[in-house]
Amino acid sequence: MVSSGFISVAGAQRSLNGLLLTGSAAGALAAGQLVRVQGDLAAGGGSIYVQSVKLLGPGAGLPLQGEAEIEGLVTAVLSTSRFTLGSFDVDTSGASFSPSPP
């Protein structure tokens, strides 16, 4: 599994998009870092055993851009046009699709 986003820290636990990060590679991550992690999703789906980490964004040699992309697990469906992806609320009410759906 691959997931990207900002690291959250609570006590000694680190999380990404609502998933607990485990393994020695997760221990060096700091709150607010923008990262892409790759690892194994636990059987219950609540944690990732981190195998590799790549720092993203400013300070990681990447230029600032006008668009962002996140990926992860949909953790809640709030309505026909809103859902939660990890810990991010996503509003698709202004989305346009090409070609238009039938």
Summary of the structure (lengths in Angstrom):
residues: 102
radius of gyration: 15.3
end to end distance: 32.0
largest distance: 48.6
contacts: 237
relative contact order: 0.21
helix: 5%
strand: 46%
